[in-house]
Amino acid sequence: MASPTSHRVRAVASAALDGLVVGGAEAALDLPARSWARARVYLAITAAVTVETVLRELPALRRAVRGLPALPDDPQDQAARLHQALVTTGWGLVVTVVDGPLARTLRRDGHAHPHLLLGVVAGVAAAASTAPVWWRLATARIAQDRATAGLDDELAELLEQMSD
């Protein structure tokens, strides 16, 4: 059982990661193609997603290592992940479609790094689009933890009464 703050922090971090993935991939286009600099950006994005995935799946990994069966997926968690995947893919597609013409226009207007600007806008939009879903999931987990704690307290009281 995690604290309410940790659930909220996880929600904000998940939304920020969604924005980082979309925005970082777009911003990297300002770097030379097939360069080590662009590859580092993509490696950093991949590493961040991998770390977040491992942390999210840590309880399932622990169960697997112990030889315990997997728990069924939480429908709210599945819905949040589906929403996140659709939204980040959608913003990625939008920025891909407008990337060429908009980057040329921004470059003509004097912006030295048009893909960085587009990446920031798309990243903030992606993060803002997924934040409410992650926040609702955190709220549901907090409520579930409180209900579990209440049941644990009731069980402890009953066991105490039975031992008296």
GROMACS elastic network, one bead per residue, 0.5 to 0.9 nm:
[ bonds ]
;  ai    aj funct       b0    kb
    1   142     6  0.89402   500
    1   145     6  0.59920   500
    1   146     6  0.89129   500
    1   148     6  0.85331   500
    1   149     6  0.84259   500
    2     5     6  0.81734   500
    2     6     6  0.63252   500
    2     7     6  0.69328   500
    2   141     6  0.88774   500
    2   142     6  0.80992   500
    2   145     6  0.74507   500
    3     6     6  0.52970   500
    3     7     6  0.66011   500
    3     8     6  0.88820   500
    3   142     6  0.76229   500
    3   145     6  0.83912   500
    4     7     6  0.51696   500
    4     8     6  0.63246   500
    4     9     6  0.86570   500
    4   138     6  0.79049   500
    4   139     6  0.81513   500
    4   141     6  0.83454   500
    4   142     6  0.56092   500
    4   145     6  0.86091   500
    5     8     6  0.50704   500
    5     9     6  0.60355   500
    5    10     6  0.84853   500
    6    10     6  0.60163   500
    6    11     6  0.85270   500
    6   138     6  0.88749   500
    7    10     6  0.51292   500
    7    11     6  0.62656   500
    7    12     6  0.88220   500
    7   135     6  0.84798   500
    7   137     6  0.86042   500
    7   138     6  0.51093   500
    7   139     6  0.77419   500
    7   141     6  0.72838   500
    7   142     6  0.70304   500
    8    11     6  0.50106   500
    8    12     6  0.62952   500
    8    13     6  0.85373   500
    8   134     6  0.85260   500
    8   135     6  0.67290   500
    8   138     6  0.58478   500
    8   139     6  0.78521   500
    8   142     6  0.89522   500
    9    12     6  0.51770   500
    9    13     6  0.59997   500
    9    14     6  0.84716   500
    9   138     6  0.88955   500
   10    13     6  0.50124   500
   10    14     6  0.59782   500
   10    15     6  0.85862   500
   10   134     6  0.82347   500
   10   135     6  0.88989   500
   10   138     6  0.77929   500
   11    14     6  0.51744   500
   11    15     6  0.63134   500
   11    16     6  0.86077   500
   11   131     6  0.69606   500
   11   132     6  0.87541   500
   11   133     6  0.84781   500
   11   135     6  0.54409   500
   11   136     6  0.86280   500
   11   137     6  0.77305   500
   11   138     6  0.62054   500
   12    15     6  0.51956   500
   12    16     6  0.60771   500
   12    17     6  0.85459   500
   12   127     6  0.88355   500
   12   131     6  0.66621   500
   12   134     6  0.74085   500
   12   135     6  0.74581   500
   13    17     6  0.60288   500
   13    18     6  0.85824   500
   13    52     6  0.88930   500
   14    17     6  0.50721   500
   14    18     6  0.62696   500
   14    19     6  0.87927   500
   14    52     6  0.78298   500
   14   127     6  0.83661   500
   14   130     6  0.83446   500
   14   131     6  0.77657   500
   14   134     6  0.70877   500
   15    18     6  0.50654   500
   15    19     6  0.64468   500
   15    20     6  0.86583   500
   15    84     6  0.85839   500
   15   126     6  0.78199   500
   15   128     6  0.72164   500
   15   129     6  0.81969   500
   15   130     6  0.56417   500
   15   132     6  0.86420   500
   15   133     6  0.88654   500
   15   134     6  0.69153   500
   15   135     6  0.89542   500
   16    19     6  0.51276   500
   16    20     6  0.61062   500
   16    21     6  0.86804   500
   16   123     6  0.83500   500
   16   124     6  0.82392   500
   16   126     6  0.86194   500
   16   127     6  0.55108   500
   16   128     6  0.85605   500
   16   130     6  0.89144   500
   16   131     6  0.80816   500
   17    21     6  0.60908   500
   17    22     6  0.86808   500
   17    45     6  0.86835   500
   17    48     6  0.75432   500
   17    49     6  0.73743   500
   17    52     6  0.84242   500
   17   127     6  0.74985   500
   18    21     6  0.53159   500
   18    22     6  0.65042   500
   18    23     6  0.85171   500
   18    49     6  0.88713   500
   18    84     6  0.75959   500
   18    85     6  0.89422   500
   18    87     6  0.89612   500
   18    88     6  0.65047   500
   18   123     6  0.73465   500
   18   124     6  0.89799   500
   18   126     6  0.62719   500
   18   127     6  0.55416   500
   18   130     6  0.74203   500
   18   131     6  0.89936   500
   19    22     6  0.53621   500
   19    23     6  0.57388   500
   19    24     6  0.78852   500
   19    88     6  0.78368   500
   19   119     6  0.88881   500
   19   120     6  0.83052   500
   19   122     6  0.73017   500
   19   124     6  0.56251   500
   19   125     6  0.71844   500
   19   126     6  0.50155   500
   19   128     6  0.79782   500
   19   130     6  0.87142   500
   20    23     6  0.51780   500
   20    24     6  0.52893   500
   20    25     6  0.79726   500
   20    45     6  0.73866   500
   20   119     6  0.87153   500
   20   120     6  0.86154   500
   20   123     6  0.58418   500
   20   124     6  0.83292   500
   20   126     6  0.86477   500
   20   127     6  0.79851   500
   21    24     6  0.53398   500
   21    25     6  0.60595   500
   21    26     6  0.86547   500
   21    42     6  0.89609   500
   21    45     6  0.60127   500
   21    46     6  0.84119   500
   21    48     6  0.87140   500
   21    49     6  0.80268   500
   21    88     6  0.80965   500
   21   123     6  0.73114   500
   21   126     6  0.89881   500
   22    25     6  0.54999   500
   22    26     6  0.65002   500
   22    27     6  0.87570   500
   22    88     6  0.65144   500
   22    89     6  0.81998   500
   22    91     6  0.70918   500
   22    92     6  0.57873   500
   22    95     6  0.86771   500
   22   119     6  0.69934   500
   22   120     6  0.88121   500
   22   122     6  0.65261   500
   22   123     6  0.52632   500
   22   124     6  0.88948   500
   22   126     6  0.69947   500
   22   127     6  0.88903   500
   23    26     6  0.52261   500
   23    27     6  0.59881   500
   23    28     6  0.85416   500
   23    92     6  0.83855   500
   23   116     6  0.78490   500
   23   117     6  0.89587   500
   23   118     6  0.74706   500
   23   120     6  0.54116   500
   23   121     6  0.73090   500
   23   122     6  0.55168   500
   23   124     6  0.75546   500
   23   126     6  0.82318   500
   24    28     6  0.60059   500
   24    29     6  0.88849   500
   24    41     6  0.71516   500
   24    42     6  0.78446   500
   24    45     6  0.72183   500
   24   116     6  0.80967   500
   24   119     6  0.61480   500
   24   120     6  0.79103   500
   24   123     6  0.74239   500
   25    28     6  0.53707   500
   25    29     6  0.71518   500
   25    41     6  0.76754   500
   25    42     6  0.68656   500
   25    45     6  0.79029   500
   25    92     6  0.85669   500
   25   119     6  0.72937   500
   26    29     6  0.56256   500
   26    30     6  0.80768   500
   26    92     6  0.81667   500
   26    95     6  0.75230   500
   26    96     6  0.80056   500
   26    99     6  0.83437   500
   26   115     6  0.59097   500
   26   116     6  0.68970   500
   26   117     6  0.89641   500
   26   118     6  0.68989   500
   26   120     6  0.84324   500
   26   122     6  0.81390   500
   26   123     6  0.86887   500
   27    30     6  0.59612   500
   27    31     6  0.80239   500
   27    41     6  0.89887   500
   27   113     6  0.82604   500
   27   114     6  0.81626   500
   27   117     6  0.72912   500
   27   118     6  0.70156   500
   27   120     6  0.74544   500
   28    31     6  0.55012   500
   28    32     6  0.85296   500
   28    37     6  0.83287   500
   28    38     6  0.56028   500
   28    39     6  0.86089   500
   28    41     6  0.64551   500
   28    42     6  0.77209   500
   28   115     6  0.73097   500
   28   116     6  0.73268   500
   28   119     6  0.83481   500
   29    32     6  0.72899   500
   29    33     6  0.74646   500
   29    38     6  0.74677   500
   29   115     6  0.60106   500
   29   116     6  0.79097   500
   30    33     6  0.86095   500
   30    38     6  0.84716   500
   30   112     6  0.89949   500
   30   113     6  0.61048   500
   30   114     6  0.72974   500
   30   115     6  0.54993   500
   30   116     6  0.67015   500
   31    34     6  0.87842   500
   31    35     6  0.72953   500
   31    37     6  0.66857   500
   31    38     6  0.56460   500
   32    35     6  0.54804   500
   32    36     6  0.86331   500
   32    37     6  0.76913   500
   32    38     6  0.68551   500
   33    36     6  0.88873   500
   33    38     6  0.70202   500
   33    39     6  0.89705   500
   34    37     6  0.84562   500
   34    38     6  0.68645   500
   34    39     6  0.71409   500
   35    38     6  0.54031   500
   35    39     6  0.62995   500
   35    40     6  0.86925   500
   36    40     6  0.60548   500
   36    41     6  0.87225   500
   37    40     6  0.51728   500
   37    41     6  0.65454   500
   37    42     6  0.89052   500
   38    41     6  0.51823   500
   38    42     6  0.64017   500
   38    43     6  0.86213   500
   39    42     6  0.50963   500
   39    43     6  0.60028   500
   39    44     6  0.85129   500
   40    44     6  0.59908   500
   40    45     6  0.85332   500
   41    44     6  0.51234   500
   41    45     6  0.62615   500
   41    46     6  0.86197   500
   42    45     6  0.50991   500
   42    46     6  0.61236   500
   42    47     6  0.85476   500
   43    47     6  0.60062   500
   43    48     6  0.85494   500
   44    47     6  0.50319   500
   44    48     6  0.61290   500
   44    49     6  0.86318   500
   45    48     6  0.51810   500
   45    49     6  0.62638   500
   45    50     6  0.85607   500
   46    49     6  0.52291   500
   46    50     6  0.60633   500
   46    51     6  0.86219   500
   47    50     6  0.50018   500
   47    51     6  0.60841   500
   47    52     6  0.85450   500
   48    51     6  0.52270   500
   48    52     6  0.61788   500
   48    53     6  0.85576   500
   49    52     6  0.51596   500
   49    53     6  0.60608   500
   49    54     6  0.86002   500
   50    53     6  0.50983   500
   50    54     6  0.61214   500
   50    55     6  0.85399   500
   51    54     6  0.51868   500
   51    55     6  0.61025   500
   51    56     6  0.85333   500
   52    55     6  0.51517   500
   52    56     6  0.60855   500
   52    57     6  0.85557   500
   53    56     6  0.50884   500
   53    57     6  0.60533   500
   53    58     6  0.83659   500
   54    57     6  0.50781   500
   54    58     6  0.57286   500
   54    61     6  0.83110   500
   55    58     6  0.50982   500
   55    59     6  0.83434   500
   56    59     6  0.76254   500
   56    60     6  0.87019   500
   57    60     6  0.53663   500
   57    61     6  0.61733   500
   57    62     6  0.87091   500
   58    62     6  0.60752   500
   58    63     6  0.85970   500
   59    62     6  0.50984   500
   59    63     6  0.62861   500
   59    64     6  0.86849   500
   60    63     6  0.50833   500
   60    64     6  0.61962   500
   60    65     6  0.86852   500
   60    69     6  0.89560   500
   60    70     6  0.64072   500
   60    71     6  0.74548   500
   61    64     6  0.50481   500
   61    65     6  0.61901   500
   61    66     6  0.86463   500
   61    70     6  0.89061   500
   62    65     6  0.51627   500
   62    66     6  0.62753   500
   62    67     6  0.86607   500
   62    68     6  0.86065   500
   63    66     6  0.51464   500
   63    67     6  0.62280   500
   63    68     6  0.50397   500
   63    69     6  0.68388   500
   63    70     6  0.67065   500
   63    71     6  0.86513   500
   64    68     6  0.56575   500
   64    69     6  0.68396   500
   64    70     6  0.69573   500
   65    68     6  0.75833   500
   66    69     6  0.89813   500
   68    71     6  0.89300   500
   70    73     6  0.87410   500
   71    74     6  0.87246   500
   72    75     6  0.89439   500
   73    76     6  0.86542   500
   73    77     6  0.72651   500
   73    78     6  0.69293   500
   74    77     6  0.51775   500
   74    78     6  0.62494   500
   74    79     6  0.86867   500
   75    78     6  0.50013   500
   75    79     6  0.61017   500
   75    80     6  0.85777   500
   76    79     6  0.50892   500
   76    80     6  0.61708   500
   76    81     6  0.86363   500
   76   137     6  0.67096   500
   76   140     6  0.82995   500
   77    80     6  0.50800   500
   77    81     6  0.61528   500
   77    82     6  0.85437   500
   77   134     6  0.89879   500
   77   137     6  0.68997   500
   78    81     6  0.51502   500
   78    82     6  0.60891   500
   78    83     6  0.85608   500
   79    82     6  0.51103   500
   79    83     6  0.61187   500
   79    84     6  0.85208   500
   79   133     6  0.87919   500
   80    83     6  0.51274   500
   80    84     6  0.60644   500
   80    85     6  0.85818   500
   80   130     6  0.84593   500
   80   133     6  0.59181   500
   80   134     6  0.65715   500
   80   136     6  0.87786   500
   80   137     6  0.70760   500
   81    85     6  0.60657   500
   81    86     6  0.85584   500
   81   133     6  0.89769   500
   81   134     6  0.88156   500
   82    85     6  0.51250   500
   82    86     6  0.61481   500
   82    87     6  0.85209   500
   83    86     6  0.51942   500
   83    87     6  0.59945   500
   83    88     6  0.84867   500
   83   130     6  0.73818   500
   83   133     6  0.75889   500
   84    87     6  0.52260   500
   84    88     6  0.60184   500
   84    89     6  0.83191   500
   84   126     6  0.88146   500
   84   129     6  0.84018   500
   84   130     6  0.58039   500
   84   133     6  0.79517   500
   84   134     6  0.85398   500
   85    88     6  0.54283   500
   85    89     6  0.59679   500
   85    90     6  0.83615   500
   86    89     6  0.51819   500
   86    90     6  0.58979   500
   86    91     6  0.86227   500
   87    91     6  0.61467   500
   87    92     6  0.83987   500
   87   126     6  0.66785   500
   87   129     6  0.69461   500
   87   130     6  0.69833   500
   88    91     6  0.52155   500
   88    92     6  0.59910   500
   88    93     6  0.85358   500
   88   123     6  0.89090   500
   88   126     6  0.58621   500
   88   127     6  0.84388   500
   88   129     6  0.85667   500
   88   130     6  0.81335   500
   89    93     6  0.61138   500
   89    94     6  0.85963   500
   90    93     6  0.51150   500
   90    94     6  0.61550   500
   90    95     6  0.86518   500
   90   126     6  0.86989   500
   91    95     6  0.61002   500
   91    96     6  0.83903   500
   91   122     6  0.64438   500
   91   123     6  0.82169   500
   91   125     6  0.76206   500
   91   126     6  0.61972   500
   92    95     6  0.53359   500
   92    96     6  0.60833   500
   92    97     6  0.86908   500
   92   122     6  0.76800   500
   92   126     6  0.86140   500
   93    97     6  0.61664   500
   93    98     6  0.87399   500
   94    97     6  0.52247   500
   94    98     6  0.63512   500
   94    99     6  0.82469   500
   94   122     6  0.84955   500
   95    98     6  0.52552   500
   95    99     6  0.54549   500
   95   118     6  0.73246   500
   95   119     6  0.80090   500
   95   122     6  0.66541   500
   96    99     6  0.50592   500
   96   100     6  0.76892   500
   97   100     6  0.72707   500
   97   101     6  0.85379   500
   98   101     6  0.59898   500
   98   102     6  0.57147   500
   98   103     6  0.79886   500
   99   102     6  0.54374   500
   99   103     6  0.56310   500
   99   104     6  0.83579   500
   99   114     6  0.89937   500
   99   115     6  0.75195   500
   99   118     6  0.75693   500
  100   103     6  0.53299   500
  100   104     6  0.62298   500
  100   105     6  0.86816   500
  101   104     6  0.52443   500
  101   105     6  0.62316   500
  101   106     6  0.86750   500
  102   105     6  0.50347   500
  102   106     6  0.60832   500
  102   107     6  0.84903   500
  102   114     6  0.80800   500
  102   118     6  0.84097   500
  103   106     6  0.50617   500
  103   107     6  0.59922   500
  103   108     6  0.84625   500
  103   111     6  0.88249   500
  103   113     6  0.85260   500
  103   114     6  0.51831   500
  103   115     6  0.63304   500
  103   117     6  0.89590   500
  103   118     6  0.77833   500
  104   107     6  0.50832   500
  104   108     6  0.60742   500
  104   109     6  0.85603   500
  104   114     6  0.78885   500
  105   108     6  0.50603   500
  105   109     6  0.62000   500
  105   110     6  0.88215   500
  105   111     6  0.89359   500
  105   114     6  0.86638   500
  106   110     6  0.64652   500
  106   111     6  0.54780   500
  106   112     6  0.82750   500
  106   113     6  0.84240   500
  106   114     6  0.56995   500
  106   115     6  0.89719   500
  106   117     6  0.89689   500
  107   110     6  0.51602   500
  107   112     6  0.62046   500
  107   113     6  0.73969   500
  107   114     6  0.60789   500
  108   111     6  0.72962   500
  110   114     6  0.89937   500
  111   114     6  0.57008   500
  111   117     6  0.85567   500
  113   116     6  0.54070   500
  113   117     6  0.66702   500
  113   118     6  0.89438   500
  114   117     6  0.51383   500
  114   118     6  0.62201   500
  114   119     6  0.84669   500
  115   119     6  0.58036   500
  115   120     6  0.84561   500
  116   120     6  0.61397   500
  116   121     6  0.86434   500
  117   120     6  0.52107   500
  117   121     6  0.63372   500
  117   122     6  0.86267   500
  118   121     6  0.51680   500
  118   122     6  0.60068   500
  118   123     6  0.83040   500
  119   122     6  0.51170   500
  119   123     6  0.57182   500
  119   124     6  0.83422   500
  120   123     6  0.50706   500
  120   124     6  0.60321   500
  120   125     6  0.84456   500
  121   124     6  0.53286   500
  121   125     6  0.61430   500
  121   126     6  0.86252   500
  122   125     6  0.50221   500
  122   126     6  0.60471   500
  122   127     6  0.85485   500
  123   126     6  0.50920   500
  123   127     6  0.60917   500
  123   128     6  0.84455   500
  124   127     6  0.51100   500
  124   128     6  0.59504   500
  124   129     6  0.84105   500
  125   128     6  0.51104   500
  125   129     6  0.60146   500
  125   130     6  0.87194   500
  126   129     6  0.50571   500
  126   130     6  0.63181   500
  126   131     6  0.85273   500
  127   130     6  0.53497   500
  127   131     6  0.58688   500
  128   131     6  0.53070   500
  128   132     6  0.74819   500
  129   132     6  0.69084   500
  129   133     6  0.80573   500
  130   133     6  0.54866   500
  130   134     6  0.64114   500
  130   135     6  0.86593   500
  131   134     6  0.52122   500
  131   135     6  0.59631   500
  131   136     6  0.85942   500
  132   136     6  0.61237   500
  132   137     6  0.85853   500
  133   136     6  0.51670   500
  133   137     6  0.62538   500
  133   138     6  0.86618   500
  134   137     6  0.50324   500
  134   138     6  0.61816   500
  134   139     6  0.86467   500
  135   138     6  0.50143   500
  135   139     6  0.61901   500
  135   140     6  0.86554   500
  136   140     6  0.61891   500
  136   141     6  0.86207   500
  137   140     6  0.50748   500
  137   141     6  0.62122   500
  137   142     6  0.86137   500
  138   141     6  0.50581   500
  138   142     6  0.61222   500
  138   143     6  0.86316   500
  139   142     6  0.50717   500
  139   143     6  0.62529   500
  139   144     6  0.85993   500
  140   143     6  0.51171   500
  140   144     6  0.61295   500
  140   145     6  0.85986   500
  141   145     6  0.60422   500
  141   146     6  0.85323   500
  142   145     6  0.50745   500
  142   146     6  0.61835   500
  142   147     6  0.86102   500
  143   146     6  0.50957   500
  143   147     6  0.61511   500
  143   148     6  0.85598   500
  144   147     6  0.51045   500
  144   148     6  0.61180   500
  144   149     6  0.85538   500
  145   148     6  0.50433   500
  145   149     6  0.60743   500
  145   150     6  0.85649   500
  146   149     6  0.50080   500
  146   150     6  0.61272   500
  146   151     6  0.86373   500
  147   150     6  0.50459   500
  147   151     6  0.62630   500
  147   152     6  0.85836   500
  148   151     6  0.51001   500
  148   152     6  0.60940   500
  148   153     6  0.86060   500
  149   153     6  0.61546   500
  149   154     6  0.86394   500
  150   153     6  0.50957   500
  150   154     6  0.62563   500
  150   155     6  0.86333   500
  151   154     6  0.50387   500
  151   155     6  0.61083   500
  151   156     6  0.85440   500
  152   155     6  0.50942   500
  152   156     6  0.61266   500
  152   157     6  0.86480   500
  153   156     6  0.50574   500
  153   157     6  0.62252   500
  153   158     6  0.86648   500
  154   157     6  0.51112   500
  154   158     6  0.62218   500
  154   159     6  0.86417   500
  155   158     6  0.50630   500
  155   159     6  0.61281   500
  155   160     6  0.84712   500
  156   159     6  0.51372   500
  156   160     6  0.60493   500
  156   161     6  0.85871   500
  157   160     6  0.50041   500
  157   161     6  0.61185   500
  157   162     6  0.85610   500
  158   161     6  0.50588   500
  158   162     6  0.61174   500
  158   163     6  0.86351   500
  159   162     6  0.50159   500
  159   163     6  0.61769   500
  159   164     6  0.87469   500
  160   163     6  0.52023   500
  160   164     6  0.64381   500
  161   164     6  0.52993   500
